[in-house]
Amino acid sequence: MLNPRHISCLSYCFLFFICPFILLIRYILNAIYMKLDRRKRLLNITQRRQLTGKRPGLA
C-alpha cells in the first residue's frame, strides 16, 4: 500500500504540475475558439452587408 506521505506528494505533484497544464490547455483552446468565433462573426457581418447592402450597425 502507499503510505500517506507518498499520497500527499502525489497530490502536490498533481496540484503543481497537472493543474497549471490543464489551465494552459483551457486558455489555448479558449483563444482558438475566440479566434474562430471572431472569424465567423466577421463572415456573418460581411454576408449580412452583402444581403442588405448597408452597414451592419444600421441593419
mmCIF file as Biopython writes it, N, C-alpha, C and O atoms, coordinates in Angstrom:
data_model
#
loop_
_atom_site.group_PDB
_atom_site.id
_atom_site.type_symbol
_atom_site.label_atom_id
_atom_site.label_alt_id
_atom_site.label_comp_id
_atom_site.label_asym_id
_atom_site.label_entity_id
_atom_site.label_seq_id
_atom_site.pdbx_PDB_ins_code
_atom_site.Cartn_x
_atom_site.Cartn_y
_atom_site.Cartn_z
_atom_site.occupancy
_atom_site.B_iso_or_equiv
_atom_site.auth_seq_id
_atom_site.auth_asym_id
_atom_site.pdbx_PDB_model_num
ATOM 1   N N  . MET A ? 1  ? 0.836   -1.215 0.000   1.0 0.0 1  A 1 
ATOM 2   C CA . MET A ? 1  ? 0.000   0.000  0.000   1.0 0.0 1  A 1 
ATOM 3   C C  . MET A ? 1  ? 0.869   1.263  0.000   1.0 0.0 1  A 1 
ATOM 4   O O  . MET A ? 1  ? 2.031   1.234  0.404   1.0 0.0 1  A 1 
ATOM 5   N N  . LEU A ? 2  ? 0.292   2.345  -0.452  1.0 0.0 2  A 1 
ATOM 6   C CA . LEU A ? 2  ? 1.009   3.613  -0.447  1.0 0.0 2  A 1 
ATOM 7   C C  . LEU A ? 2  ? 0.905   4.252  0.931   1.0 0.0 2  A 1 
ATOM 8   O O  . LEU A ? 2  ? -0.162  4.282  1.543   1.0 0.0 2  A 1 
ATOM 9   N N  . ASN A ? 3  ? 2.039   4.762  1.402   1.0 0.0 3  A 1 
ATOM 10  C CA . ASN A ? 3  ? 1.974   5.446  2.692   1.0 0.0 3  A 1 
ATOM 11  C C  . ASN A ? 3  ? 1.418   6.855  2.496   1.0 0.0 3  A 1 
ATOM 12  O O  . ASN A ? 3  ? 1.489   7.389  1.389   1.0 0.0 3  A 1 
ATOM 13  N N  . PRO A ? 4  ? 0.870   7.468  3.541   1.0 0.0 4  A 1 
ATOM 14  C CA . PRO A ? 4  ? 0.216   8.786  3.392   1.0 0.0 4  A 1 
ATOM 15  C C  . PRO A ? 4  ? 1.162   9.859  2.859   1.0 0.0 4  A 1 
ATOM 16  O O  . PRO A ? 4  ? 0.731   10.763 2.143   1.0 0.0 4  A 1 
ATOM 17  N N  . ARG A ? 5  ? 2.452   9.766  3.204   1.0 0.0 5  A 1 
ATOM 18  C CA . ARG A ? 5  ? 3.393   10.773 2.719   1.0 0.0 5  A 1 
ATOM 19  C C  . ARG A ? 5  ? 3.484   10.697 1.194   1.0 0.0 5  A 1 
ATOM 20  O O  . ARG A ? 5  ? 3.566   11.725 0.523   1.0 0.0 5  A 1 
ATOM 21  N N  . HIS A ? 6  ? 3.469   9.493  0.657   1.0 0.0 6  A 1 
ATOM 22  C CA . HIS A ? 6  ? 3.539   9.320  -0.790  1.0 0.0 6  A 1 
ATOM 23  C C  . HIS A ? 6  ? 2.279   9.886  -1.444  1.0 0.0 6  A 1 
ATOM 24  O O  . HIS A ? 6  ? 2.352   10.520 -2.496  1.0 0.0 6  A 1 
ATOM 25  N N  . ILE A ? 7  ? 1.130   9.656  -0.821  1.0 0.0 7  A 1 
ATOM 26  C CA . ILE A ? 7  ? -0.127  10.166 -1.366  1.0 0.0 7  A 1 
ATOM 27  C C  . ILE A ? 7  ? -0.114  11.695 -1.374  1.0 0.0 7  A 1 
ATOM 28  O O  . ILE A ? 7  ? -0.531  12.310 -2.355  1.0 0.0 7  A 1 
ATOM 29  N N  . SER A ? 8  ? 0.362   12.312 -0.289  1.0 0.0 8  A 1 
ATOM 30  C CA . SER A ? 8  ? 0.410   13.774 -0.237  1.0 0.0 8  A 1 
ATOM 31  C C  . SER A ? 8  ? 1.384   14.304 -1.282  1.0 0.0 8  A 1 
ATOM 32  O O  . SER A ? 8  ? 1.136   15.348 -1.886  1.0 0.0 8  A 1 
ATOM 33  N N  . CYS A ? 9  ? 2.499   13.589 -1.503  1.0 0.0 9  A 1 
ATOM 34  C CA . CYS A ? 9  ? 3.457   14.005 -2.527  1.0 0.0 9  A 1 
ATOM 35  C C  . CYS A ? 9  ? 2.801   13.948 -3.906  1.0 0.0 9  A 1 
ATOM 36  O O  . CYS A ? 9  ? 2.989   14.842 -4.732  1.0 0.0 9  A 1 
ATOM 37  N N  . LEU A ? 10 ? 2.033   12.888 -4.143  1.0 0.0 10 A 1 
ATOM 38  C CA . LEU A ? 10 ? 1.343   12.775 -5.426  1.0 0.0 10 A 1 
ATOM 39  C C  . LEU A ? 10 ? 0.327   13.899 -5.606  1.0 0.0 10 A 1 
ATOM 40  O O  . LEU A ? 10 ? 0.195   14.460 -6.693  1.0 0.0 10 A 1 
ATOM 41  N N  . SER A ? 11 ? -0.389  14.222 -4.530  1.0 0.0 11 A 1 
ATOM 42  C CA . SER A ? 11 ? -1.378  15.292 -4.644  1.0 0.0 11 A 1 
ATOM 43  C C  . SER A ? 11 ? -0.691  16.627 -4.900  1.0 0.0 11 A 1 
ATOM 44  O O  . SER A ? 11 ? -1.187  17.449 -5.671  1.0 0.0 11 A 1 
ATOM 45  N N  . TYR A ? 12 ? 0.473   16.845 -4.241  1.0 0.0 12 A 1 
ATOM 46  C CA . TYR A ? 12 ? 1.209   18.081 -4.503  1.0 0.0 12 A 1 
ATOM 47  C C  . TYR A ? 12 ? 1.714   18.117 -5.941  1.0 0.0 12 A 1 
ATOM 48  O O  . TYR A ? 12 ? 1.653   19.157 -6.597  1.0 0.0 12 A 1 
ATOM 49  N N  . CYS A ? 13 ? 2.211   16.988 -6.432  1.0 0.0 13 A 1 
ATOM 50  C CA . CYS A ? 13 ? 2.664   16.933 -7.819  1.0 0.0 13 A 1 
ATOM 51  C C  . CYS A ? 13 ? 1.502   17.229 -8.754  1.0 0.0 13 A 1 
ATOM 52  O O  . CYS A ? 13 ? 1.663   17.941 -9.745  1.0 0.0 13 A 1 
ATOM 53  N N  . PHE A ? 14 ? 0.326   16.682 -8.439  1.0 0.0 14 A 1 
ATOM 54  C CA . PHE A ? 14 ? -0.856  16.933 -9.260  1.0 0.0 14 A 1 
ATOM 55  C C  . PHE A ? 14 ? -1.193  18.420 -9.259  1.0 0.0 14 A 1 
ATOM 56  O O  . PHE A ? 14 ? -1.466  19.013 -10.303 1.0 0.0 14 A 1 
ATOM 57  N N  . LEU A ? 15 ? -1.167  19.017 -8.049  1.0 0.0 15 A 1 
ATOM 58  C CA . LEU A ? 15 ? -1.528  20.428 -7.949  1.0 0.0 15 A 1 
ATOM 59  C C  . LEU A ? 15 ? -0.540  21.304 -8.698  1.0 0.0 15 A 1 
ATOM 60  O O  . LEU A ? 15 ? -0.939  22.244 -9.385  1.0 0.0 15 A 1 
ATOM 61  N N  . PHE A ? 16 ? 0.746   21.005 -8.570  1.0 0.0 16 A 1 
ATOM 62  C CA . PHE A ? 16 ? 1.752   21.931 -9.098  1.0 0.0 16 A 1 
ATOM 63  C C  . PHE A ? 16 ? 2.048   21.715 -10.573 1.0 0.0 16 A 1 
ATOM 64  O O  . PHE A ? 16 ? 2.524   22.633 -11.240 1.0 0.0 16 A 1 
ATOM 65  N N  . PHE A ? 17 ? 1.779   20.522 -11.099 1.0 0.0 17 A 1 
ATOM 66  C CA . PHE A ? 17 ? 2.142   20.270 -12.493 1.0 0.0 17 A 1 
ATOM 67  C C  . PHE A ? 17 ? 0.927   20.101 -13.398 1.0 0.0 17 A 1 
ATOM 68  O O  . PHE A ? 17 ? 0.889   20.668 -14.490 1.0 0.0 17 A 1 
ATOM 69  N N  . ILE A ? 18 ? -0.054  19.337 -12.962 1.0 0.0 18 A 1 
ATOM 70  C CA . ILE A ? 18 ? -1.150  18.998 -13.865 1.0 0.0 18 A 1 
ATOM 71  C C  . ILE A ? 18 ? -2.187  20.112 -13.910 1.0 0.0 18 A 1 
ATOM 72  O O  . ILE A ? 18 ? -2.756  20.383 -14.968 1.0 0.0 18 A 1 
ATOM 73  N N  . CYS A ? 19 ? -2.441  20.762 -12.775 1.0 0.0 19 A 1 
ATOM 74  C CA . CYS A ? 19 ? -3.453  21.825 -12.772 1.0 0.0 19 A 1 
ATOM 75  C C  . CYS A ? 19 ? -3.051  23.007 -13.652 1.0 0.0 19 A 1 
ATOM 76  O O  . CYS A ? 19 ? -3.880  23.460 -14.440 1.0 0.0 19 A 1 
ATOM 77  N N  . PRO A ? 20 ? -1.815  23.539 -13.562 1.0 0.0 20 A 1 
ATOM 78  C CA . PRO A ? 20 ? -1.441  24.605 -14.496 1.0 0.0 20 A 1 
ATOM 79  C C  . PRO A ? 20 ? -1.451  24.139 -15.937 1.0 0.0 20 A 1 
ATOM 80  O O  . PRO A ? 20 ? -1.762  24.916 -16.840 1.0 0.0 20 A 1 
ATOM 81  N N  . PHE A ? 21 ? -1.111  22.865 -16.166 1.0 0.0 21 A 1 
ATOM 82  C CA . PHE A ? 21 ? -1.145  22.323 -17.519 1.0 0.0 21 A 1 
ATOM 83  C C  . PHE A ? 21 ? -2.572  22.343 -18.060 1.0 0.0 21 A 1 
ATOM 84  O O  . PHE A ? 21 ? -2.799  22.720 -19.209 1.0 0.0 21 A 1 
ATOM 85  N N  . ILE A ? 22 ? -3.537  21.935 -17.228 1.0 0.0 22 A 1 
ATOM 86  C CA . ILE A ? 22 ? -4.940  21.941 -17.644 1.0 0.0 22 A 1 
ATOM 87  C C  . ILE A ? 22 ? -5.412  23.367 -17.894 1.0 0.0 22 A 1 
ATOM 88  O O  . ILE A ? 22 ? -6.128  23.629 -18.860 1.0 0.0 22 A 1 
ATOM 89  N N  . LEU A ? 23 ? -5.003  24.303 -17.007 1.0 0.0 23 A 1 
ATOM 90  C CA . LEU A ? 23 ? -5.379  25.699 -17.203 1.0 0.0 23 A 1 
ATOM 91  C C  . LEU A ? 23 ? -4.795  26.239 -18.494 1.0 0.0 23 A 1 
ATOM 92  O O  . LEU A ? 23 ? -5.451  26.994 -19.211 1.0 0.0 23 A 1 
ATOM 93  N N  . LEU A ? 24 ? -3.541  25.847 -18.797 1.0 0.0 24 A 1 
ATOM 94  C CA . LEU A ? 24 ? -2.908  26.306 -20.033 1.0 0.0 24 A 1 
ATOM 95  C C  . LEU A ? 24 ? -3.651  25.762 -21.247 1.0 0.0 24 A 1 
ATOM 96  O O  . LEU A ? 24 ? -3.873  26.488 -22.216 1.0 0.0 24 A 1 
ATOM 97  N N  . ILE A ? 25 ? -4.037  24.484 -21.201 1.0 0.0 25 A 1 
ATOM 98  C CA . ILE A ? 25 ? -4.773  23.885 -22.316 1.0 0.0 25 A 1 
ATOM 99  C C  . ILE A ? 25 ? -6.110  24.601 -22.496 1.0 0.0 25 A 1 
ATOM 100 O O  . ILE A ? 25 ? -6.519  24.890 -23.620 1.0 0.0 25 A 1 
ATOM 101 N N  . ARG A ? 26 ? -6.789  24.888 -21.376 1.0 0.0 26 A 1 
ATOM 102 C CA . ARG A ? 26 ? -8.075  25.586 -21.478 1.0 0.0 26 A 1 
ATOM 103 C C  . ARG A ? 26 ? -7.891  26.984 -22.046 1.0 0.0 26 A 1 
ATOM 104 O O  . ARG A ? 26 ? -8.713  27.456 -22.831 1.0 0.0 26 A 1 
ATOM 105 N N  . TYR A ? 27 ? -6.795  27.655 -21.641 1.0 0.0 27 A 1 
ATOM 106 C CA . TYR A ? 27 ? -6.538  29.005 -22.153 1.0 0.0 27 A 1 
ATOM 107 C C  . TYR A ? 27 ? -6.287  28.973 -23.653 1.0 0.0 27 A 1 
ATOM 108 O O  . TYR A ? 27 ? -6.799  29.813 -24.393 1.0 0.0 27 A 1 
ATOM 109 N N  . ILE A ? 28 ? -5.484  27.981 -24.108 1.0 0.0 28 A 1 
ATOM 110 C CA . ILE A ? 28 ? -5.171  27.872 -25.540 1.0 0.0 28 A 1 
ATOM 111 C C  . ILE A ? 28 ? -6.443  27.552 -26.329 1.0 0.0 28 A 1 
ATOM 112 O O  . ILE A ? 28 ? -6.695  28.151 -27.375 1.0 0.0 28 A 1 
ATOM 113 N N  . LEU A ? 29 ? -7.240  26.609 -25.827 1.0 0.0 29 A 1 
ATOM 114 C CA . LEU A ? 29 ? -8.479  26.253 -26.520 1.0 0.0 29 A 1 
ATOM 115 C C  . LEU A ? 29 ? -9.430  27.441 -26.565 1.0 0.0 29 A 1 
ATOM 116 O O  . LEU A ? 29 ? -10.111 27.661 -27.567 1.0 0.0 29 A 1 
ATOM 117 N N  . ASN A ? 30 ? -9.476  28.210 -25.472 1.0 0.0 30 A 1 
ATOM 118 C CA . ASN A ? 30 ? -10.347 29.380 -25.444 1.0 0.0 30 A 1 
ATOM 119 C C  . ASN A ? 30 ? -9.887  30.422 -26.457 1.0 0.0 30 A 1 
ATOM 120 O O  . ASN A ? 30 ? -10.706 31.055 -27.123 1.0 0.0 30 A 1 
ATOM 121 N N  . ALA A ? 31 ? -8.571  30.596 -26.570 1.0 0.0 31 A 1 
ATOM 122 C CA . ALA A ? 31 ? -8.043  31.568 -27.536 1.0 0.0 31 A 1 
ATOM 123 C C  . ALA A ? 31 ? -8.363  31.125 -28.964 1.0 0.0 31 A 1 
ATOM 124 O O  . ALA A ? 31 ? -8.757  31.941 -29.798 1.0 0.0 31 A 1 
ATOM 125 N N  . ILE A ? 32 ? -8.191  29.830 -29.243 1.0 0.0 32 A 1 
ATOM 126 C CA . ILE A ? 32 ? -8.503  29.320 -30.582 1.0 0.0 32 A 1 
ATOM 127 C C  . ILE A ? 32 ? -9.987  29.489 -30.879 1.0 0.0 32 A 1 
ATOM 128 O O  . ILE A ? 32 ? -10.364 29.888 -31.981 1.0 0.0 32 A 1 
ATOM 129 N N  . TYR A ? 33 ? -10.833 29.182 -29.888 1.0 0.0 33 A 1 
ATOM 130 C CA . TYR A ? 33 ? -12.275 29.312 -30.085 1.0 0.0 33 A 1 
ATOM 131 C C  . TYR A ? 33 ? -12.669 30.764 -30.316 1.0 0.0 33 A 1 
ATOM 132 O O  . TYR A ? 33 ? -13.528 31.056 -31.148 1.0 0.0 33 A 1 
ATOM 133 N N  . MET A ? 34 ? -12.030 31.685 -29.565 1.0 0.0 34 A 1 
ATOM 134 C CA . MET A ? 34 ? -12.320 33.106 -29.747 1.0 0.0 34 A 1 
ATOM 135 C C  . MET A ? 34 ? -11.935 33.548 -31.153 1.0 0.0 34 A 1 
ATOM 136 O O  . MET A ? 34 ? -12.661 34.306 -31.797 1.0 0.0 34 A 1 
ATOM 137 N N  . LYS A ? 35 ? -10.782 33.066 -31.624 1.0 0.0 35 A 1 
ATOM 138 C CA . LYS A ? 35 ? -10.324 33.460 -32.967 1.0 0.0 35 A 1 
ATOM 139 C C  . LYS A ? 35 ? -11.299 32.933 -34.021 1.0 0.0 35 A 1 
ATOM 140 O O  . LYS A ? 35 ? -11.676 33.661 -34.938 1.0 0.0 35 A 1 
ATOM 141 N N  . LEU A ? 36 ? -11.703 31.674 -33.891 1.0 0.0 36 A 1 
ATOM 142 C CA . LEU A ? 36 ? -12.643 31.110 -34.851 1.0 0.0 36 A 1 
ATOM 143 C C  . LEU A ? 36 ? -13.986 31.823 -34.770 1.0 0.0 36 A 1 
ATOM 144 O O  . LEU A ? 36 ? -14.618 32.079 -35.795 1.0 0.0 36 A 1 
ATOM 145 N N  . ASP A ? 37 ? -14.426 32.147 -33.547 1.0 0.0 37 A 1 
ATOM 146 C CA . ASP A ? 37 ? -15.714 32.811 -33.381 1.0 0.0 37 A 1 
ATOM 147 C C  . ASP A ? 37 ? -15.660 34.207 -33.988 1.0 0.0 37 A 1 
ATOM 148 O O  . ASP A ? 37 ? -16.621 34.657 -34.611 1.0 0.0 37 A 1 
ATOM 149 N N  . ARG A ? 38 ? -14.521 34.896 -33.802 1.0 0.0 38 A 1 
ATOM 150 C CA . ARG A ? 38 ? -14.399 36.232 -34.375 1.0 0.0 38 A 1 
ATOM 151 C C  . ARG A ? 38 ? -14.416 36.159 -35.893 1.0 0.0 38 A 1 
ATOM 152 O O  . ARG A ? 38 ? -15.040 36.990 -36.553 1.0 0.0 38 A 1 
ATOM 153 N N  . ARG A ? 39 ? -13.723 35.153 -36.453 1.0 0.0 39 A 1 
ATOM 154 C CA . ARG A ? 39 ? -13.711 34.999 -37.909 1.0 0.0 39 A 1 
ATOM 155 C C  . ARG A ? 39 ? -15.115 34.698 -38.412 1.0 0.0 39 A 1 
ATOM 156 O O  . ARG A ? 39 ? -15.537 35.230 -39.439 1.0 0.0 39 A 1 
ATOM 157 N N  . LYS A ? 40 ? -15.835 33.850 -37.693 1.0 0.0 40 A 1 
ATOM 158 C CA . LYS A ? 40 ? -17.205 33.504 -38.095 1.0 0.0 40 A 1 
ATOM 159 C C  . LYS A ? 40 ? -18.100 34.734 -38.010 1.0 0.0 40 A 1 
ATOM 160 O O  . LYS A ? 40 ? -18.958 34.949 -38.866 1.0 0.0 40 A 1 
ATOM 161 N N  . ARG A ? 41 ? -17.889 35.547 -36.961 1.0 0.0 41 A 1 
ATOM 162 C CA . ARG A ? 41 ? -18.696 36.751 -36.808 1.0 0.0 41 A 1 
ATOM 163 C C  . ARG A ? 41 ? -18.405 37.725 -37.935 1.0 0.0 41 A 1 
ATOM 164 O O  . ARG A ? 41 ? -19.318 38.354 -38.470 1.0 0.0 41 A 1 
ATOM 165 N N  . LEU A ? 42 ? -17.116 37.853 -38.301 1.0 0.0 42 A 1 
ATOM 166 C CA . LEU A ? 42 ? -16.763 38.725 -39.423 1.0 0.0 42 A 1 
ATOM 167 C C  . LEU A ? 42 ? -17.406 38.234 -40.710 1.0 0.0 42 A 1 
ATOM 168 O O  . LEU A ? 42 ? -17.893 39.034 -41.508 1.0 0.0 42 A 1 
ATOM 169 N N  . LEU A ? 43 ? -17.408 36.914 -40.914 1.0 0.0 43 A 1 
ATOM 170 C CA . LEU A ? 43 ? -18.045 36.360 -42.108 1.0 0.0 43 A 1 
ATOM 171 C C  . LEU A ? 43 ? -19.540 36.665 -42.098 1.0 0.0 43 A 1 
ATOM 172 O O  . LEU A ? 43 ? -20.115 37.021 -43.127 1.0 0.0 43 A 1 
ATOM 173 N N  . ASN A ? 44 ? -20.166 36.524 -40.927 1.0 0.0 44 A 1 
ATOM 174 C CA . ASN A ? 44 ? -21.592 36.828 -40.837 1.0 0.0 44 A 1 
ATOM 175 C C  . ASN A ? 44 ? -21.859 38.295 -41.145 1.0 0.0 44 A 1 
ATOM 176 O O  . ASN A ? 44 ? -22.835 38.625 -41.818 1.0 0.0 44 A 1 
ATOM 177 N N  . ILE A ? 45 ? -20.984 39.178 -40.649 1.0 0.0 45 A 1 
ATOM 178 C CA . ILE A ? 45 ? -21.179 40.612 -40.897 1.0 0.0 45 A 1 
ATOM 179 C C  . ILE A ? 45 ? -21.039 40.907 -42.385 1.0 0.0 45 A 1 
ATOM 180 O O  . ILE A ? 45 ? -21.831 41.665 -42.946 1.0 0.0 45 A 1 
ATOM 181 N N  . THR A ? 46 ? -20.030 40.308 -43.029 1.0 0.0 46 A 1 
ATOM 182 C CA . THR A ? 46 ? -19.848 40.570 -44.461 1.0 0.0 46 A 1 
ATOM 183 C C  . THR A ? 46 ? -21.018 39.995 -45.257 1.0 0.0 46 A 1 
ATOM 184 O O  . THR A ? 46 ? -21.473 40.620 -46.216 1.0 0.0 46 A 1 
ATOM 185 N N  . GLN A ? 47 ? -21.509 38.823 -44.879 1.0 0.0 47 A 1 
ATOM 186 C CA . GLN A ? 47 ? -22.662 38.251 -45.582 1.0 0.0 47 A 1 
ATOM 187 C C  . GLN A ? 47 ? -23.893 39.119 -45.391 1.0 0.0 47 A 1 
ATOM 188 O O  . GLN A ? 47 ? -24.657 39.332 -46.332 1.0 0.0 47 A 1 
ATOM 189 N N  . ARG A ? 48 ? -24.091 39.624 -44.175 1.0 0.0 48 A 1 
ATOM 190 C CA . ARG A ? 48 ? -25.223 40.495 -43.920 1.0 0.0 48 A 1 
ATOM 191 C C  . ARG A ? 48 ? -25.110 41.779 -44.730 1.0 0.0 48 A 1 
ATOM 192 O O  . ARG A ? 48 ? -26.096 42.294 -45.257 1.0 0.0 48 A 1 
ATOM 193 N N  . ARG A ? 49 ? -23.871 42.287 -44.816 1.0 0.0 49 A 1 
ATOM 194 C CA . ARG A ? 49 ? -23.656 43.517 -45.576 1.0 0.0 49 A 1 
ATOM 195 C C  . ARG A ? 49 ? -23.976 43.286 -47.050 1.0 0.0 49 A 1 
ATOM 196 O O  . ARG A ? 49 ? -24.550 44.150 -47.712 1.0 0.0 49 A 1 
ATOM 197 N N  . GLN A ? 50 ? -23.598 42.106 -47.561 1.0 0.0 50 A 1 
ATOM 198 C CA . GLN A ? 50 ? -23.891 41.807 -48.965 1.0 0.0 50 A 1 
ATOM 199 C C  . GLN A ? 50 ? -25.400 41.641 -49.174 1.0 0.0 50 A 1 
ATOM 200 O O  . GLN A ? 50 ? -25.931 42.041 -50.210 1.0 0.0 50 A 1 
ATOM 201 N N  . LEU A ? 51 ? -26.089 41.054 -48.191 1.0 0.0 51 A 1 
ATOM 202 C CA . LEU A ? 51 ? -27.523 40.836 -48.347 1.0 0.0 51 A 1 
ATOM 203 C C  . LEU A ? 51 ? -28.289 42.147 -48.273 1.0 0.0 51 A 1 
ATOM 204 O O  . LEU A ? 51 ? -29.167 42.406 -49.095 1.0 0.0 51 A 1 
ATOM 205 N N  . THR A ? 52 ? -27.956 42.977 -47.283 1.0 0.0 52 A 1 
ATOM 206 C CA . THR A ? 52 ? -28.757 44.185 -47.086 1.0 0.0 52 A 1 
ATOM 207 C C  . THR A ? 52 ? -28.208 45.353 -47.895 1.0 0.0 52 A 1 
ATOM 208 O O  . THR A ? 52 ? -28.964 46.242 -48.289 1.0 0.0 52 A 1 
ATOM 209 N N  . GLY A ? 53 ? -26.889 45.362 -48.150 1.0 0.0 53 A 1 
ATOM 210 C CA . GLY A ? 53 ? -26.290 46.484 -48.843 1.0 0.0 53 A 1 
ATOM 211 C C  . GLY A ? 53 ? -26.075 47.676 -47.932 1.0 0.0 53 A 1 
ATOM 212 O O  . GLY A ? 53 ? -25.805 48.780 -48.405 1.0 0.0 53 A 1 
ATOM 213 N N  . LYS A ? 54 ? -26.194 47.461 -46.613 1.0 0.0 54 A 1 
ATOM 214 C CA . LYS A ? 54 ? -25.989 48.538 -45.645 1.0 0.0 54 A 1 
ATOM 215 C C  . LYS A ? 54 ? -24.921 48.113 -44.646 1.0 0.0 54 A 1 
ATOM 216 O O  . LYS A ? 54 ? -24.443 46.979 -44.671 1.0 0.0 54 A 1 
ATOM 217 N N  . ARG A ? 55 ? -24.561 49.030 -43.779 1.0 0.0 55 A 1 
ATOM 218 C CA . ARG A ? 55 ? -23.616 48.694 -42.709 1.0 0.0 55 A 1 
ATOM 219 C C  . ARG A ? 55 ? -24.331 47.829 -41.681 1.0 0.0 55 A 1 
ATOM 220 O O  . ARG A ? 55 ? -25.541 47.960 -41.498 1.0 0.0 55 A 1 
ATOM 221 N N  . PRO A ? 56 ? -23.581 46.927 -40.994 1.0 0.0 56 A 1 
ATOM 222 C CA . PRO A ? 56 ? -24.233 46.042 -40.014 1.0 0.0 56 A 1 
ATOM 223 C C  . PRO A ? 56 ? -24.842 46.811 -38.844 1.0 0.0 56 A 1 
ATOM 224 O O  . PRO A ? 56 ? -25.779 46.324 -38.211 1.0 0.0 56 A 1 
ATOM 225 N N  . GLY A ? 57 ? -24.315 48.032 -38.538 1.0 0.0 57 A 1 
ATOM 226 C CA . GLY A ? 57 ? -24.892 48.800 -37.450 1.0 0.0 57 A 1 
ATOM 227 C C  . GLY A ? 57 ? -26.287 49.303 -37.790 1.0 0.0 57 A 1 
ATOM 228 O O  . GLY A ? 57 ? -27.150 49.384 -36.916 1.0 0.0 57 A 1 
ATOM 229 N N  . LEU A ? 58 ? -26.516 49.644 -39.069 1.0 0.0 58 A 1 
ATOM 230 C CA . LEU A ? 58 ? -27.822 50.148 -39.492 1.0 0.0 58 A 1 
ATOM 231 C C  . LEU A ? 58 ? -28.812 49.013 -39.721 1.0 0.0 58 A 1 
ATOM 232 O O  . LEU A ? 58 ? -30.022 49.200 -39.593 1.0 0.0 58 A 1 
ATOM 233 N N  . ALA A ? 59 ? -28.292 47.834 -40.061 1.0 0.0 59 A 1 
ATOM 234 C CA . ALA A ? 59 ? -29.172 46.700 -40.282 1.0 0.0 59 A 1 
ATOM 235 C C  . ALA A ? 59 ? -29.539 46.079 -38.945 1.0 0.0 59 A 1 
ATOM 236 O O  . ALA A ? 59 ? -30.282 45.098 -38.904 1.0 0.0 59 A 1 
#
